[in-house]
């Protein structure tokens, strides 16, 4: 299969060469009184401009198709699934994770969370990008009354 970039480079060099040759022809045609030659030179300019415009459209379309292809490849590779761990839902890609749900939902970025840590008789993780905490096990509170301070 031919490399599209080399084909595009070759086409662009052909357009440039044709434009240079057309400019030389125009300079020579200005000296003549033959209106038919001048008309042909004008038609060539119109044709070259149409080719440049078509090439520009093709290049734009190619960029857009590449962008869509990259998005599709990313979507196939990293489609996270939500799984519940304790009291919290996280994103996982296969067995990889957990990933921050707000970061993925907002910016489509998979950000791995910190390892679980014990916190006030609960278990939590933190996203180091958005700084949110996620509690897999809610904090435990001591039941009973707090004794008043006495001297």
N, C-alpha and C positions, 0 to 999 in steps of 0.2 A: 504494500500500500504506500502511495506517495505521501510524503510528509506535507500536511497542509500549510505549514509555515514556510517551507521552501517554495511551494507553488505560489503562495501569496507574494513572497519576496521577488520571485521571478516575474510575476505579472506586474508588480509595481515597477520593477526595473524596465520592463518593456514599455510601460506607459510613460516613464520618464524619458526614455530614449526617443519614443515617438514624438513627445512634446518638443524635445530639443530639435529634432529634425524638422518638425512643422514650423518652429520659429525661424529656422534658417530658410526654409522655403518661403515663408511669409515675407522675409526681408528681400528675397530675390523677386517675389511677385509684385512688391510695391513699385519696383522699377519698370514693370511692364505695363502696357496699356491694354493688354488682353483681359477683358472683363470675365471671360469664362475661367481663366486660371485663377483670378481673384475669387470667383464664386466657389471653385473647387477647394481653395485654401480655407475659405469660410466654412464650408461643409465639413472639412477635416477637423477644424477646431470644434465644431458642434459635436462631431463624433467622439473626439478625444474627451471632451467634457462629459458626454454621456457615459463613456467607459469609466471615467474617474468616479462619477456618481454611483454607477452600478457597483464598482469595486468597493466604495465606501459603505454602501448598504450591505454588501456581502460580508465585509469585515465586522460591521456592527452585529449582524445576525450571527456570525460565527462566535463573537464574544458572548452574546446572550445564550447561545446553545451550550457553550462551554460552562457558563455559570449554572445553567439548569442541570447539566450533567453532573457537575460537582455537588450540587445540592442533593440530587438523587443518590449519588454514591455515598454521601454522608448519611443520608436517611437510611440507606440499607445497612450501613456498617454500624451505626450507633442509634438504634431505636430503643430508648430506655423504657422500661416497664416499671410501674409503681408497685411496690410491695410493702406490706405493713411489717414493721419491726417494733415489737412492743406496742406502745401507744402512738407511734408516729409512722407516717408513710414516707418512704424514700424512693428515689429512682435507682434502678439497677439495670445494667446492660449485661445480660446473662448472669453470671455469678459475680461480676465486677460491681463494686459500689460499697457503701451507699453514696449517692450523689445528692447535692442540694436541690430540693424541689423548687424553691423560688428562683434560683439562678437559672435553672433549665427552663422554667415556664416563662421567665421574663426575657432572657437573652439567648436561649438555646445553647447554653454552655454547661457542659458536664463538669461540675466542680466536686471533687471528692471531699467528704467530710472528715473531720478529725476522728481519731479512734475514740471509742466510748470511754467516758470517765465517770467515776462515782461522784455524785454531787448531792449533798444534803439528803442522803438515803435514797437518791434516785440515780438514774443513768442518763447522761446527756452527751450530745455531739455538737460540734460547732463548725460552721462554714467560715473559713478564713477569708473569703472574698466578700460576702455580704454581712458577715459577723452575726448571723442568726444562730440561736441555740435551738436544738431539737431534743426533746425529752422522750427517751424510749420508755423510761419508767419515771413517773412523776415523783417529785420530791416528797419525802415522808414527813409528816408533821407529828410531833409528840402529842399524844392525847393527854388530857388532864389539865389541871389549872397550873398557872405559873404562880409560884409561891411569892408572896409579897416580900419586899426587902425589909428586914428588921435588923435593928442594932442590938 
